[in-house]
């Protein structure tokens, strides 16, 4: 049997590990925000579907650790793909897009310039790039 309080603590640890809010975490695993809130407060027990969504969205989470605290989090063999690398990849992609746009801009004959680029992320945040 799953201990709701302990499960909620482990779920909270997962959310913090990925630097997510409860709302963005719910969006990433495809559940309603209220589901996360109810589980974290101990009001509801997690469904099998909920647990499977967490496991498929966040590979560093191990099933036995999430359910009963046995094992490790993050799993040792998968920690290389931790979130900071993902952030670096996003930043690198953003920088690459900007350099490609500037390259196109420099090769156009009408000499239009880009004033700014805004990138919107799925968690509702955004990054504004202005030509300096």
VMD Tcl script that draws the C-alpha trace (Angstrom):
set ca {
  {0.00 0.00 0.00}
  {1.26 3.48 -0.89}
  {1.74 5.95 1.93}
  {0.17 9.18 0.60}
  {2.34 11.48 2.70}
  {5.60 9.80 1.68}
  {4.53 9.63 -1.97}
  {3.72 13.36 -1.87}
  {7.20 14.10 -0.47}
  {8.85 12.08 -3.23}
  {6.71 13.73 -5.89}
  {7.64 17.14 -4.48}
  {11.31 16.12 -4.68}
  {10.87 15.22 -8.36}
  {9.19 18.55 -9.09}
  {12.01 20.45 -7.36}
  {14.71 18.38 -9.10}
  {13.41 19.49 -12.49}
  {12.94 23.11 -11.32}
  {9.25 22.94 -12.17}
  {6.22 24.51 -10.60}
  {3.32 22.20 -9.82}
  {1.47 23.77 -12.73}
  {4.23 23.26 -15.30}
  {4.85 19.74 -14.00}
  {1.16 18.91 -14.50}
  {1.33 20.26 -18.03}
  {4.42 18.21 -18.86}
  {2.90 14.93 -17.72}
  {-0.53 15.74 -19.17}
  {-2.73 15.97 -16.08}
  {-4.82 18.73 -14.56}
  {-3.13 21.08 -12.11}
  {-5.66 20.12 -9.48}
  {-4.49 16.50 -9.68}
  {-0.99 17.53 -8.59}
  {-2.40 19.75 -5.85}
  {-4.64 16.99 -4.47}
  {-1.83 14.44 -4.46}
  {0.67 16.82 -2.85}
  {-1.85 17.73 -0.14}
  {-2.63 14.06 0.54}
  {-6.27 14.43 -0.46}
  {-6.02 11.92 -3.31}
  {-3.91 8.86 -3.97}
  {-2.04 8.73 -7.28}
  {-3.63 6.59 -9.98}
  {-1.65 4.06 -12.00}
  {-2.11 6.33 -15.02}
  {-0.62 9.25 -13.08}
  {2.43 7.23 -12.01}
  {3.00 5.97 -15.56}
  {2.83 9.52 -16.93}
  {5.47 10.67 -14.43}
  {7.73 7.74 -15.34}
  {7.40 8.24 -19.09}
  {7.96 12.02 -18.90}
  {10.88 11.93 -16.46}
  {13.24 9.00 -17.09}
  {15.40 9.64 -14.01}
  {12.45 8.63 -11.80}
  {12.42 4.95 -10.86}
  {9.12 3.18 -10.24}
  {10.01 1.56 -6.92}
  {11.51 4.75 -5.56}
  {8.44 6.78 -6.52}
  {5.98 4.27 -5.05}
  {7.73 3.19 -1.86}
  {11.04 5.01 -1.53}
  {13.22 2.00 -2.36}
  {16.03 2.74 -4.76}
  {17.57 6.07 -5.69}
  {16.48 9.29 -7.26}
  {17.73 10.37 -9.65}
  {18.75 7.00 -10.99}
  {22.53 6.89 -11.32}
  {22.68 5.61 -14.89}
  {20.36 8.30 -16.20}
  {21.61 11.39 -14.36}
  {23.74 12.47 -17.30}
  {20.57 13.71 -19.05}
  {19.65 15.92 -16.11}
  {17.78 19.19 -16.64}
  {20.79 21.58 -16.76}
  {21.95 19.88 -19.95}
  {18.45 20.31 -21.36}
  {18.60 24.02 -20.52}
  {22.00 24.28 -22.23}
  {20.55 22.59 -25.31}
  {17.65 25.09 -25.37}
  {20.03 28.02 -24.98}
  {22.35 26.64 -27.67}
  {19.40 26.16 -30.05}
  {18.26 29.72 -29.35}
  {21.73 31.08 -30.04}
  {21.96 29.02 -33.24}
  {18.61 30.35 -34.47}
  {19.69 33.91 -33.76}
  {23.00 33.48 -35.59}
  {21.22 31.91 -38.58}
  {18.75 34.79 -38.69}
  {21.58 37.32 -38.51}
  {23.36 35.47 -41.32}
  {20.24 35.70 -43.50}
  {19.84 39.33 -42.47}
  {23.40 40.15 -43.55}
  {22.89 38.51 -46.94}
  {19.70 40.36 -47.86}
  {19.87 43.27 -50.27}
  {17.14 45.40 -48.69}
  {19.12 45.80 -45.45}
  {16.21 45.27 -43.09}
  {17.35 44.57 -39.55}
  {15.82 42.46 -36.87}
  {14.85 44.47 -33.84}
  {14.02 41.58 -31.52}
  {13.09 37.90 -31.32}
  {10.83 36.44 -28.65}
  {10.88 32.70 -27.88}
  {7.91 31.29 -25.98}
  {8.34 28.11 -23.90}
  {5.64 25.55 -23.08}
  {5.70 26.48 -19.38}
  {4.44 29.97 -20.23}
  {7.82 31.68 -19.83}
  {9.58 33.51 -22.62}
  {12.97 34.89 -23.56}
  {13.40 38.20 -25.33}
  {16.43 38.75 -27.59}
  {17.11 42.30 -28.72}
  {19.75 43.37 -31.18}
  {22.39 45.24 -29.22}
}
mol new
graphics top color blue
foreach p $ca { graphics top sphere $p radius 0.5 }
foreach p [lrange $ca 0 end-1] q [lrange $ca 1 end] { graphics top cylinder $p $q radius 0.2 }
display resetview
